[in-house]
Amino acid sequence: MIYDLKTKNRSFLKMASVLKENKVKNNKFMLALYDESLSGIDPHRQDLTVAQKLAIFKECSINKWYYLREVVRIPVEGKEDGAKYKLHLGNLSISYLKVKNKNIYVILPRQHFKTTSVIIDDTWSMLFASYNSNIIYAHKEFRDSKANLKSFKDIKHGLPEWLVDFVSDTKNDKDNEEYKLIANRNNTLKAISSANSDDAADKLGRGMRTALIYFDEFAFLARNEIIYTAAYPAFSRASENAKKNGVPYGITITTTPNSLEPDHGKYAKAFMDDAVLWRLQCFDMTDDELDEYILKNSKNDFVLIQFTYKELGRDENWLTKQVRGMQNNMMKIKREILLDWPRSTDTSVFKEEQLDKVFAFVKPPMFPLFVNNYPIDFYERPDFNMNYIISCDIAGGLSHDSTAITLIAPDDFRIVGDFRNNKIDTFNTQQLIEALMTDYFRNAILIIERNSFGLNLVQYFMKQSKIEPRMIREERISLGEKTQKDGFTVKRKTKNLIYGVDTNVKTRKQMFDILPEIVDVEYDKFVSKKIYDDLASLERKDNGKIEHASDSHDDALMSYLIFRWSLHFGTCLRDRFKISAIPTDRNIKTISSASDIARIESIINGLNAMESNSFAGNPMYDNLKAQDKILNEEEDLKSNAFARICNLNNFDG
């Protein structure tokens, strides 16, 4: 196998470059070519020899990337022979994960052909990769399901005529608007209607006895929960058979965000939240590592593929054009371009204008730091010597609630990184926090909510000599009674140190009392989409209490507010750690001690040892090696360590 760097499909070359720029080592797989003689050969040429045709057919049968790169043509207006398939991070991820037979949930901005990309991938599965397989196409309306089936037909007819003859049996194939049969492989595609009652939805789902299912515009599919839950048992059995026989399987969901008012919108959003986000670093995972990543971080075994318009190669000029074309309809723009899930503002705590100011500063993570195969999203390059505040809202991994961890800058209280997972148990949470506090951020300050799950963690870390000095604790005075020998009873004051933060009725109210001012004045600190979503979901109930909507979360927000409560109502941050409610540069601790320098030097030595293994040949190391000569002074040592650690996006210690 070689990488065909001579391909004329520049989008594939560009994606290889994009992955390399993002330090993905497995960055050229989309250029794979097994038969080197096909390099530079156009499969649509009219003068191909029989030997060349056979070679192209064989290459298509074993190499999806060749099929997508060289063979597929997209029907476009005014172009008789169609356009080459254009690769971007979104459809690259779709095809990569479908090769791995993973269940995927895809949300991309409009005009990035997520539906077309899935259907094109299906043409490869049904024409070249499968036997005795069936695909079901579901949509919000029957006509849309049939439209997707027509797209399959159009893509097939866009292939070279001789290749269509290779894969078709014109005498026995069936081709109508609701059903297609690829006779020589006994593969079928079927478009199904929507359901107009709960019973019909259940019956529809039970009828999906196939290993390949595609739900398009899932958030707009009425009774989607009934249909999906009814379909899954039969799909599960069919997918086991497909896996044994080495043919494709998996459920694919694509959608545009819908309002969270209808039940099907709520279910689609909750379904998305239970999936694990696909990250570019996942391209470097082995199959076992990817399985573990999904198992640890997904509650429904789905992988969420979601990219912003910028990540897909669009610029502000493109966005401006879309805004003008959509007549400045901000609700549609936020939903269809910016991928926001709108909700009613009748009971919302914050006005749309307030949320828009926050949303303007939301940005995708710069990179994840994988700790025990759990991804911590960072929105800027972390300083591993900073005294970040690590604030934790703990759940048990047994219910809808999530464990949330937020890393907060001590100088202006902005969010530097965060983590949320609704599956992680307390043991793995303990290991994760311990690794963050001892392996990565040895100057960090730890705050843990003292709820039923968090209390055990608080008690554990109180016994850890390397962590306990950096834990938040508040002095509490209690009045105990003591009976004297002469029969008199007196009250004595007892001082206790309480580690962590209680979230009771009083403190929760205090947290939400200070939140509006934070949103109004410090809206630029909420760079995380997790926290923006939590803010947008807050509702004021009839009794005046503020809570998240029933279909949403507040874990990420609570994790941040636990810190802000400690800052405003506690004394430990101010007195012990010299962090005041008024941001100041003095809140930042810089590297100074010999132990800090020794620790960084040990990390550098560890990275050097890794060079001969997985990072061999990386140009970054050649550059850093040249800097080793200037590691004598403290600041140079810090600078080099910082550069090395931050550039290892998936370095986990």
Secondary structure as a PSIPRED ss2 file (coil, helix, strand):
# PSIPRED VFORMAT (PSIPRED V4.0)

   1 M C   1.000  0.000  0.000
   2 I E   0.000  0.000  1.000
   3 Y E   0.000  0.000  1.000
   4 D C   1.000  0.000  0.000
   5 L C   1.000  0.000  0.000
   6 K C   1.000  0.000  0.000
   7 T C   1.000  0.000  0.000
   8 K C   1.000  0.000  0.000
   9 N C   1.000  0.000  0.000
  10 R H   0.000  1.000  0.000
  11 S H   0.000  1.000  0.000
  12 F H   0.000  1.000  0.000
  13 L H   0.000  1.000  0.000
  14 K H   0.000  1.000  0.000
  15 M H   0.000  1.000  0.000
  16 A H   0.000  1.000  0.000
  17 S H   0.000  1.000  0.000
  18 V H   0.000  1.000  0.000
  19 L H   0.000  1.000  0.000
  20 K H   0.000  1.000  0.000
  21 E H   0.000  1.000  0.000
  22 N C   1.000  0.000  0.000
  23 K C   1.000  0.000  0.000
  24 V C   1.000  0.000  0.000
  25 K C   1.000  0.000  0.000
  26 N C   1.000  0.000  0.000
  27 N C   1.000  0.000  0.000
  28 K C   1.000  0.000  0.000
  29 F H   0.000  1.000  0.000
  30 M H   0.000  1.000  0.000
  31 L H   0.000  1.000  0.000
  32 A E   0.000  0.000  1.000
  33 L E   0.000  0.000  1.000
  34 Y C   1.000  0.000  0.000
  35 D C   1.000  0.000  0.000
  36 E H   0.000  1.000  0.000
  37 S H   0.000  1.000  0.000
  38 L H   0.000  1.000  0.000
  39 S C   1.000  0.000  0.000
  40 G C   1.000  0.000  0.000
  41 I C   1.000  0.000  0.000
  42 D C   1.000  0.000  0.000
  43 P C   1.000  0.000  0.000
  44 H C   1.000  0.000  0.000
  45 R C   1.000  0.000  0.000
  46 Q C   1.000  0.000  0.000
  47 D C   1.000  0.000  0.000
  48 L C   1.000  0.000  0.000
  49 T C   1.000  0.000  0.000
  50 V H   0.000  1.000  0.000
  51 A H   0.000  1.000  0.000
  52 Q H   0.000  1.000  0.000
  53 K H   0.000  1.000  0.000
  54 L H   0.000  1.000  0.000
  55 A H   0.000  1.000  0.000
  56 I H   0.000  1.000  0.000
  57 F H   0.000  1.000  0.000
  58 K H   0.000  1.000  0.000
  59 E H   0.000  1.000  0.000
  60 C H   0.000  1.000  0.000
  61 S H   0.000  1.000  0.000
  62 I H   0.000  1.000  0.000
  63 N C   1.000  0.000  0.000
  64 K H   0.000  1.000  0.000
  65 W H   0.000  1.000  0.000
  66 Y H   0.000  1.000  0.000
  67 Y H   0.000  1.000  0.000
  68 L H   0.000  1.000  0.000
  69 R H   0.000  1.000  0.000
  70 E H   0.000  1.000  0.000
  71 V H   0.000  1.000  0.000
  72 V C   1.000  0.000  0.000
  73 R E   0.000  0.000  1.000
  74 I E   0.000  0.000  1.000
  75 P E   0.000  0.000  1.000
  76 V E   0.000  0.000  1.000
  77 E C   1.000  0.000  0.000
  78 G C   1.000  0.000  0.000
  79 K E   0.000  0.000  1.000
  80 E E   0.000  0.000  1.000
  81 D E   0.000  0.000  1.000
  82 G E   0.000  0.000  1.000
  83 A E   0.000  0.000  1.000
  84 K E   0.000  0.000  1.000
  85 Y C   1.000  0.000  0.000
  86 K C   1.000  0.000  0.000
  87 L C   1.000  0.000  0.000
  88 H C   1.000  0.000  0.000
  89 L H   0.000  1.000  0.000
  90 G H   0.000  1.000  0.000
  91 N H   0.000  1.000  0.000
  92 L H   0.000  1.000  0.000
  93 S H   0.000  1.000  0.000
  94 I H   0.000  1.000  0.000
  95 S H   0.000  1.000  0.000
  96 Y H   0.000  1.000  0.000
  97 L H   0.000  1.000  0.000
  98 K H   0.000  1.000  0.000
  99 V H   0.000  1.000  0.000
 100 K C   1.000  0.000  0.000
 101 N C   1.000  0.000  0.000
 102 K C   1.000  0.000  0.000
 103 N E   0.000  0.000  1.000
 104 I E   0.000  0.000  1.000
 105 Y E   0.000  0.000  1.000
 106 V E   0.000  0.000  1.000
 107 I E   0.000  0.000  1.000
 108 L C   1.000  0.000  0.000
 109 P C   1.000  0.000  0.000
 110 R C   1.000  0.000  0.000
 111 Q C   1.000  0.000  0.000
 112 H C   1.000  0.000  0.000
 113 F C   1.000  0.000  0.000
 114 K H   0.000  1.000  0.000
 115 T H   0.000  1.000  0.000
 116 T H   0.000  1.000  0.000
 117 S H   0.000  1.000  0.000
 118 V H   0.000  1.000  0.000
 119 I H   0.000  1.000  0.000
 120 I H   0.000  1.000  0.000
 121 D H   0.000  1.000  0.000
 122 D H   0.000  1.000  0.000
 123 T H   0.000  1.000  0.000
 124 W H   0.000  1.000  0.000
 125 S H   0.000  1.000  0.000
 126 M H   0.000  1.000  0.000
 127 L H   0.000  1.000  0.000
 128 F H   0.000  1.000  0.000
 129 A H   0.000  1.000  0.000
 130 S C   1.000  0.000  0.000
 131 Y C   1.000  0.000  0.000
 132 N C   1.000  0.000  0.000
 133 S C   1.000  0.000  0.000
 134 N E   0.000  0.000  1.000
 135 I E   0.000  0.000  1.000
 136 I E   0.000  0.000  1.000
 137 Y E   0.000  0.000  1.000
 138 A E   0.000  0.000  1.000
 139 H C   1.000  0.000  0.000
 140 K C   1.000  0.000  0.000
 141 E C   1.000  0.000  0.000
 142 F H   0.000  1.000  0.000
 143 R H   0.000  1.000  0.000
 144 D H   0.000  1.000  0.000
 145 S H   0.000  1.000  0.000
 146 K H   0.000  1.000  0.000
 147 A H   0.000  1.000  0.000
 148 N H   0.000  1.000  0.000
 149 L H   0.000  1.000  0.000
 150 K H   0.000  1.000  0.000
 151 S H   0.000  1.000  0.000
 152 F H   0.000  1.000  0.000
 153 K H   0.000  1.000  0.000
 154 D H   0.000  1.000  0.000
 155 I H   0.000  1.000  0.000
 156 K H   0.000  1.000  0.000
 157 H H   0.000  1.000  0.000
 158 G C   1.000  0.000  0.000
 159 L C   1.000  0.000  0.000
 160 P C   1.000  0.000  0.000
 161 E H   0.000  1.000  0.000
 162 W H   0.000  1.000  0.000
 163 L H   0.000  1.000  0.000
 164 V H   0.000  1.000  0.000
 165 D H   0.000  1.000  0.000
 166 F H   0.000  1.000  0.000
 167 V H   0.000  1.000  0.000
 168 S C   1.000  0.000  0.000
 169 D C   1.000  0.000  0.000
 170 T C   1.000  0.000  0.000
 171 K C   1.000  0.000  0.000
 172 N C   1.000  0.000  0.000
 173 D C   1.000  0.000  0.000
 174 K E   0.000  0.000  1.000
 175 D E   0.000  0.000  1.000
 176 N C   1.000  0.000  0.000
 177 E C   1.000  0.000  0.000
 178 E C   1.000  0.000  0.000
 179 Y E   0.000  0.000  1.000
 180 K E   0.000  0.000  1.000
 181 L E   0.000  0.000  1.000
 182 I E   0.000  0.000  1.000
 183 A C   1.000  0.000  0.000
 184 N C   1.000  0.000  0.000
 185 R C   1.000  0.000  0.000
 186 N C   1.000  0.000  0.000
 187 N E   0.000  0.000  1.000
 188 T E   0.000  0.000  1.000
 189 L E   0.000  0.000  1.000
 190 K E   0.000  0.000  1.000
 191 A E   0.000  0.000  1.000
 192 I C   1.000  0.000  0.000
 193 S C   1.000  0.000  0.000
 194 S C   1.000  0.000  0.000
 195 A C   1.000  0.000  0.000
 196 N C   1.000  0.000  0.000
 197 S C   1.000  0.000  0.000
 198 D H   0.000  1.000  0.000
 199 D H   0.000  1.000  0.000
 200 A H   0.000  1.000  0.000
 201 A H   0.000  1.000  0.000
 202 D H   0.000  1.000  0.000
 203 K H   0.000  1.000  0.000
 204 L H   0.000  1.000  0.000
 205 G H   0.000  1.000  0.000
 206 R H   0.000  1.000  0.000
 207 G C   1.000  0.000  0.000
 208 M C   1.000  0.000  0.000
 209 R C   1.000  0.000  0.000
 210 T C   1.000  0.000  0.000
 211 A C   1.000  0.000  0.000
 212 L E   0.000  0.000  1.000
 213 I E   0.000  0.000  1.000
 214 Y E   0.000  0.000  1.000
 215 F E   0.000  0.000  1.000
 216 D E   0.000  0.000  1.000
 217 E C   1.000  0.000  0.000
 218 F H   0.000  1.000  0.000
 219 A H   0.000  1.000  0.000
 220 F H   0.000  1.000  0.000
 221 L C   1.000  0.000  0.000
 222 A C   1.000  0.000  0.000
 223 R C   1.000  0.000  0.000
 224 N H   0.000  1.000  0.000
 225 E H   0.000  1.000  0.000
 226 I H   0.000  1.000  0.000
 227 I H   0.000  1.000  0.000
 228 Y H   0.000  1.000  0.000
 229 T H   0.000  1.000  0.000
 230 A H   0.000  1.000  0.000
 231 A H   0.000  1.000  0.000
 232 Y H   0.000  1.000  0.000
 233 P H   0.000  1.000  0.000
 234 A H   0.000  1.000  0.000
 235 F H   0.000  1.000  0.000
 236 S H   0.000  1.000  0.000
 237 R H   0.000  1.000  0.000
 238 A H   0.000  1.000  0.000
 239 S H   0.000  1.000  0.000
 240 E H   0.000  1.000  0.000
 241 N H   0.000  1.000  0.000
 242 A H   0.000  1.000  0.000
 243 K H   0.000  1.000  0.000
 244 K H   0.000  1.000  0.000
 245 N H   0.000  1.000  0.000
 246 G C   1.000  0.000  0.000
 247 V C   1.000  0.000  0.000
 248 P C   1.000  0.000  0.000
 249 Y C   1.000  0.000  0.000
 250 G E   0.000  0.000  1.000
 251 I E   0.000  0.000  1.000
 252 T E   0.000  0.000  1.000
 253 I E   0.000  0.000  1.000
 254 T E   0.000  0.000  1.000
 255 T C   1.000  0.000  0.000
 256 T C   1.000  0.000  0.000
 257 P C   1.000  0.000  0.000
 258 N C   1.000  0.000  0.000
 259 S C   1.000  0.000  0.000
 260 L C   1.000  0.000  0.000
 261 E C   1.000  0.000  0.000
 262 P C   1.000  0.000  0.000
 263 D H   0.000  1.000  0.000
 264 H H   0.000  1.000  0.000
 265 G H   0.000  1.000  0.000
 266 K H   0.000  1.000  0.000
 267 Y H   0.000  1.000  0.000
 268 A H   0.000  1.000  0.000
 269 K H   0.000  1.000  0.000
 270 A H   0.000  1.000  0.000
 271 F H   0.000  1.000  0.000
 272 M H   0.000  1.000  0.000
 273 D H   0.000  1.000  0.000
 274 D C   1.000  0.000  0.000
 275 A C   1.000  0.000  0.000
 276 V E   0.000  0.000  1.000
 277 L E   0.000  0.000  1.000
 278 W C   1.000  0.000  0.000
 279 R C   1.000  0.000  0.000
 280 L H   0.000  1.000  0.000
 281 Q H   0.000  1.000  0.000
 282 C H   0.000  1.000  0.000
 283 F H   0.000  1.000  0.000
 284 D H   0.000  1.000  0.000
 285 M C   1.000  0.000  0.000
 286 T C   1.000  0.000  0.000
 287 D H   0.000  1.000  0.000
 288 D H   0.000  1.000  0.000
 289 E H   0.000  1.000  0.000
 290 L H   0.000  1.000  0.000
 291 D H   0.000  1.000  0.000
 292 E H   0.000  1.000  0.000
 293 Y H   0.000  1.000  0.000
 294 I H   0.000  1.000  0.000
 295 L H   0.000  1.000  0.000
 296 K H   0.000  1.000  0.000
 297 N H   0.000  1.000  0.000
 298 S C   1.000  0.000  0.000
 299 K C   1.000  0.000  0.000
 300 N C   1.000  0.000  0.000
 301 D C   1.000  0.000  0.000
 302 F E   0.000  0.000  1.000
 303 V E   0.000  0.000  1.000
 304 L E   0.000  0.000  1.000
 305 I E   0.000  0.000  1.000
 306 Q E   0.000  0.000  1.000
 307 F C   1.000  0.000  0.000
 308 T C   1.000  0.000  0.000
 309 Y C   1.000  0.000  0.000
 310 K C   1.000  0.000  0.000
 311 E C   1.000  0.000  0.000
 312 L C   1.000  0.000  0.000
 313 G C   1.000  0.000  0.000
 314 R C   1.000  0.000  0.000
 315 D C   1.000  0.000  0.000
 316 E H   0.000  1.000  0.000
 317 N H   0.000  1.000  0.000
 318 W H   0.000  1.000  0.000
 319 L H   0.000  1.000  0.000
 320 T H   0.000  1.000  0.000
 321 K H   0.000  1.000  0.000
 322 Q H   0.000  1.000  0.000
 323 V H   0.000  1.000  0.000
 324 R H   0.000  1.000  0.000
 325 G H   0.000  1.000  0.000
 326 M C   1.000  0.000  0.000
 327 Q C   1.000  0.000  0.000
 328 N C   1.000  0.000  0.000
 329 N C   1.000  0.000  0.000
 330 M H   0.000  1.000  0.000
 331 M H   0.000  1.000  0.000
 332 K H   0.000  1.000  0.000
 333 I H   0.000  1.000  0.000
 334 K H   0.000  1.000  0.000
 335 R H   0.000  1.000  0.000
 336 E H   0.000  1.000  0.000
 337 I C   1.000  0.000  0.000
 338 L C   1.000  0.000  0.000
 339 L C   1.000  0.000  0.000
 340 D C   1.000  0.000  0.000
 341 W C   1.000  0.000  0.000
 342 P C   1.000  0.000  0.000
 343 R C   1.000  0.000  0.000
 344 S C   1.000  0.000  0.000
 345 T C   1.000  0.000  0.000
 346 D C   1.000  0.000  0.000
 347 T C   1.000  0.000  0.000
 348 S E   0.000  0.000  1.000
 349 V C   1.000  0.000  0.000
 350 F C   1.000  0.000  0.000
 351 K C   1.000  0.000  0.000
 352 E H   0.000  1.000  0.000
 353 E H   0.000  1.000  0.000
 354 Q H   0.000  1.000  0.000
 355 L H   0.000  1.000  0.000
 356 D H   0.000  1.000  0.000
 357 K H   0.000  1.000  0.000
 358 V H   0.000  1.000  0.000
 359 F H   0.000  1.000  0.000
 360 A C   1.000  0.000  0.000
 361 F C   1.000  0.000  0.000
 362 V C   1.000  0.000  0.000
 363 K C   1.000  0.000  0.000
 364 P C   1.000  0.000  0.000
 365 P C   1.000  0.000  0.000
 366 M C   1.000  0.000  0.000
 367 F E   0.000  0.000  1.000
 368 P E   0.000  0.000  1.000
 369 L E   0.000  0.000  1.000
 370 F E   0.000  0.000  1.000
 371 V E   0.000  0.000  1.000
 372 N C   1.000  0.000  0.000
 373 N C   1.000  0.000  0.000
 374 Y E   0.000  0.000  1.000
 375 P E   0.000  0.000  1.000
 376 I E   0.000  0.000  1.000
 377 D E   0.000  0.000  1.000
 378 F E   0.000  0.000  1.000
 379 Y C   1.000  0.000  0.000
 380 E C   1.000  0.000  0.000
 381 R C   1.000  0.000  0.000
 382 P C   1.000  0.000  0.000
 383 D C   1.000  0.000  0.000
 384 F C   1.000  0.000  0.000
 385 N C   1.000  0.000  0.000
 386 M C   1.000  0.000  0.000
 387 N C   1.000  0.000  0.000
 388 Y C   1.000  0.000  0.000
 389 I E   0.000  0.000  1.000
 390 I E   0.000  0.000  1.000
 391 S E   0.000  0.000  1.000
 392 C E   0.000  0.000  1.000
 393 D E   0.000  0.000  1.000
 394 I C   1.000  0.000  0.000
 395 A C   1.000  0.000  0.000
 396 G C   1.000  0.000  0.000
 397 G C   1.000  0.000  0.000
 398 L C   1.000  0.000  0.000
 399 S C   1.000  0.000  0.000
 400 H C   1.000  0.000  0.000
 401 D C   1.000  0.000  0.000
 402 S C   1.000  0.000  0.000
 403 T E   0.000  0.000  1.000
 404 A E   0.000  0.000  1.000
 405 I E   0.000  0.000  1.000
 406 T E   0.000  0.000  1.000
 407 L E   0.000  0.000  1.000
 408 I E   0.000  0.000  1.000
 409 A C   1.000  0.000  0.000
 410 P C   1.000  0.000  0.000
 411 D C   1.000  0.000  0.000
 412 D C   1.000  0.000  0.000
 413 F C   1.000  0.000  0.000
 414 R C   1.000  0.000  0.000
 415 I E   0.000  0.000  1.000
 416 V E   0.000  0.000  1.000
 417 G E   0.000  0.000  1.000
 418 D E   0.000  0.000  1.000
 419 F E   0.000  0.000  1.000
 420 R E   0.000  0.000  1.000
 421 N E   0.000  0.000  1.000
 422 N C   1.000  0.000  0.000
 423 K C   1.000  0.000  0.000
 424 I C   1.000  0.000  0.000
 425 D C   1.000  0.000  0.000
 426 T H   0.000  1.000  0.000
 427 F H   0.000  1.000  0.000
 428 N H   0.000  1.000  0.000
 429 T H   0.000  1.000  0.000
 430 Q H   0.000  1.000  0.000
 431 Q H   0.000  1.000  0.000
 432 L H   0.000  1.000  0.000
 433 I H   0.000  1.000  0.000
 434 E H   0.000  1.000  0.000
 435 A H   0.000  1.000  0.000
 436 L H   0.000  1.000  0.000
 437 M H   0.000  1.000  0.000
 438 T H   0.000  1.000  0.000
 439 D H   0.000  1.000  0.000
 440 Y H   0.000  1.000  0.000
 441 F C   1.000  0.000  0.000
 442 R C   1.000  0.000  0.000
 443 N C   1.000  0.000  0.000
 444 A C   1.000  0.000  0.000
 445 I E   0.000  0.000  1.000
 446 L E   0.000  0.000  1.000
 447 I E   0.000  0.000  1.000
 448 I E   0.000  0.000  1.000
 449 E E   0.000  0.000  1.000
 450 R C   1.000  0.000  0.000
 451 N C   1.000  0.000  0.000
 452 S C   1.000  0.000  0.000
 453 F C   1.000  0.000  0.000
 454 G H   0.000  1.000  0.000
 455 L H   0.000  1.000  0.000
 456 N H   0.000  1.000  0.000
 457 L H   0.000  1.000  0.000
 458 V H   0.000  1.000  0.000
 459 Q H   0.000  1.000  0.000
 460 Y H   0.000  1.000  0.000
 461 F H   0.000  1.000  0.000
 462 M C   1.000  0.000  0.000
 463 K C   1.000  0.000  0.000
 464 Q C   1.000  0.000  0.000
 465 S C   1.000  0.000  0.000
 466 K C   1.000  0.000  0.000
 467 I C   1.000  0.000  0.000
 468 E H   0.000  1.000  0.000
 469 P H   0.000  1.000  0.000
 470 R H   0.000  1.000  0.000
 471 M E   0.000  0.000  1.000
 472 I C   1.000  0.000  0.000
 473 R E   0.000  0.000  1.000
 474 E E   0.000  0.000  1.000
 475 E E   0.000  0.000  1.000
 476 R E   0.000  0.000  1.000
 477 I E   0.000  0.000  1.000
 478 S E   0.000  0.000  1.000
 479 L E   0.000  0.000  1.000
 480 G E   0.000  0.000  1.000
 481 E E   0.000  0.000  1.000
 482 K E   0.000  0.000  1.000
 483 T E   0.000  0.000  1.000
 484 Q C   1.000  0.000  0.000
 485 K C   1.000  0.000  0.000
 486 D C   1.000  0.000  0.000
 487 G C   1.000  0.000  0.000
 488 F C   1.000  0.000  0.000
 489 T E   0.000  0.000  1.000
 490 V E   0.000  0.000  1.000
 491 K E   0.000  0.000  1.000
 492 R E   0.000  0.000  1.000
 493 K E   0.000  0.000  1.000
 494 T E   0.000  0.000  1.000
 495 K E   0.000  0.000  1.000
 496 N E   0.000  0.000  1.000
 497 L E   0.000  0.000  1.000
 498 I E   0.000  0.000  1.000
 499 Y E   0.000  0.000  1.000
 500 G C   1.000  0.000  0.000
 501 V E   0.000  0.000  1.000
 502 D C   1.000  0.000  0.000
 503 T C   1.000  0.000  0.000
 504 N C   1.000  0.000  0.000
 505 V H   0.000  1.000  0.000
 506 K H   0.000  1.000  0.000
 507 T H   0.000  1.000  0.000
 508 R H   0.000  1.000  0.000
 509 K H   0.000  1.000  0.000
 510 Q H   0.000  1.000  0.000
 511 M H   0.000  1.000  0.000
 512 F H   0.000  1.000  0.000
 513 D H   0.000  1.000  0.000
 514 I H   0.000  1.000  0.000
 515 L H   0.000  1.000  0.000
 516 P H   0.000  1.000  0.000
 517 E H   0.000  1.000  0.000
 518 I H   0.000  1.000  0.000
 519 V H   0.000  1.000  0.000
 520 D H   0.000  1.000  0.000
 521 V H   0.000  1.000  0.000
 522 E C   1.000  0.000  0.000
 523 Y H   0.000  1.000  0.000
 524 D H   0.000  1.000  0.000
 525 K H   0.000  1.000  0.000
 526 F C   1.000  0.000  0.000
 527 V C   1.000  0.000  0.000
 528 S C   1.000  0.000  0.000
 529 K H   0.000  1.000  0.000
 530 K H   0.000  1.000  0.000
 531 I H   0.000  1.000  0.000
 532 Y H   0.000  1.000  0.000
 533 D H   0.000  1.000  0.000
 534 D H   0.000  1.000  0.000
 535 L H   0.000  1.000  0.000
 536 A H   0.000  1.000  0.000
 537 S H   0.000  1.000  0.000
 538 L E   0.000  0.000  1.000
 539 E E   0.000  0.000  1.000
 540 R E   0.000  0.000  1.000
 541 K C   1.000  0.000  0.000
 542 D C   1.000  0.000  0.000
 543 N C   1.000  0.000  0.000
 544 G C   1.000  0.000  0.000
 545 K C   1.000  0.000  0.000
 546 I E   0.000  0.000  1.000
 547 E E   0.000  0.000  1.000
 548 H E   0.000  0.000  1.000
 549 A C   1.000  0.000  0.000
 550 S C   1.000  0.000  0.000
 551 D C   1.000  0.000  0.000
 552 S C   1.000  0.000  0.000
 553 H C   1.000  0.000  0.000
 554 D C   1.000  0.000  0.000
 555 D H   0.000  1.000  0.000
 556 A H   0.000  1.000  0.000
 557 L H   0.000  1.000  0.000
 558 M H   0.000  1.000  0.000
 559 S H   0.000  1.000  0.000
 560 Y H   0.000  1.000  0.000
 561 L H   0.000  1.000  0.000
 562 I H   0.000  1.000  0.000
 563 F H   0.000  1.000  0.000
 564 R H   0.000  1.000  0.000
 565 W H   0.000  1.000  0.000
 566 S H   0.000  1.000  0.000
 567 L H   0.000  1.000  0.000
 568 H H   0.000  1.000  0.000
 569 F H   0.000  1.000  0.000
 570 G C   1.000  0.000  0.000
 571 T C   1.000  0.000  0.000
 572 C H   0.000  1.000  0.000
 573 L H   0.000  1.000  0.000
 574 R H   0.000  1.000  0.000
 575 D H   0.000  1.000  0.000
 576 R C   1.000  0.000  0.000
 577 F C   1.000  0.000  0.000
 578 K C   1.000  0.000  0.000
 579 I C   1.000  0.000  0.000
 580 S C   1.000  0.000  0.000
 581 A C   1.000  0.000  0.000
 582 I C   1.000  0.000  0.000
 583 P C   1.000  0.000  0.000
 584 T C   1.000  0.000  0.000
 585 D H   0.000  1.000  0.000
 586 R H   0.000  1.000  0.000
 587 N H   0.000  1.000  0.000
 588 I C   1.000  0.000  0.000
 589 K C   1.000  0.000  0.000
 590 T C   1.000  0.000  0.000
 591 I C   1.000  0.000  0.000
 592 S C   1.000  0.000  0.000
 593 S C   1.000  0.000  0.000
 594 A H   0.000  1.000  0.000
 595 S H   0.000  1.000  0.000
 596 D H   0.000  1.000  0.000
 597 I H   0.000  1.000  0.000
 598 A H   0.000  1.000  0.000
 599 R H   0.000  1.000  0.000
 600 I H   0.000  1.000  0.000
 601 E H   0.000  1.000  0.000
 602 S H   0.000  1.000  0.000
 603 I H   0.000  1.000  0.000
 604 I H   0.000  1.000  0.000
 605 N H   0.000  1.000  0.000
 606 G H   0.000  1.000  0.000
 607 L H   0.000  1.000  0.000
 608 N H   0.000  1.000  0.000
 609 A H   0.000  1.000  0.000
 610 M H   0.000  1.000  0.000
 611 E C   1.000  0.000  0.000
 612 S C   1.000  0.000  0.000
 613 N C   1.000  0.000  0.000
 614 S C   1.000  0.000  0.000
 615 F C   1.000  0.000  0.000
 616 A C   1.000  0.000  0.000
 617 G C   1.000  0.000  0.000
 618 N C   1.000  0.000  0.000
 619 P H   0.000  1.000  0.000
 620 M H   0.000  1.000  0.000
 621 Y H   0.000  1.000  0.000
 622 D H   0.000  1.000  0.000
 623 N H   0.000  1.000  0.000
 624 L H   0.000  1.000  0.000
 625 K H   0.000  1.000  0.000
 626 A H   0.000  1.000  0.000
 627 Q H   0.000  1.000  0.000
 628 D H   0.000  1.000  0.000
 629 K H   0.000  1.000  0.000
 630 I H   0.000  1.000  0.000
 631 L C   1.000  0.000  0.000
 632 N C   1.000  0.000  0.000
 633 E C   1.000  0.000  0.000
 634 E H   0.000  1.000  0.000
 635 E H   0.000  1.000  0.000
 636 D H   0.000  1.000  0.000
 637 L H   0.000  1.000  0.000
 638 K H   0.000  1.000  0.000
 639 S H   0.000  1.000  0.000
 640 N H   0.000  1.000  0.000
 641 A H   0.000  1.000  0.000
 642 F H   0.000  1.000  0.000
 643 A H   0.000  1.000  0.000
 644 R H   0.000  1.000  0.000
 645 I H   0.000  1.000  0.000
 646 C H   0.000  1.000  0.000
 647 N H   0.000  1.000  0.000
 648 L C   1.000  0.000  0.000
 649 N C   1.000  0.000  0.000
 650 N C   1.000  0.000  0.000
 651 F C   1.000  0.000  0.000
 652 D C   1.000  0.000  0.000
 653 G C   1.000  0.000  0.000
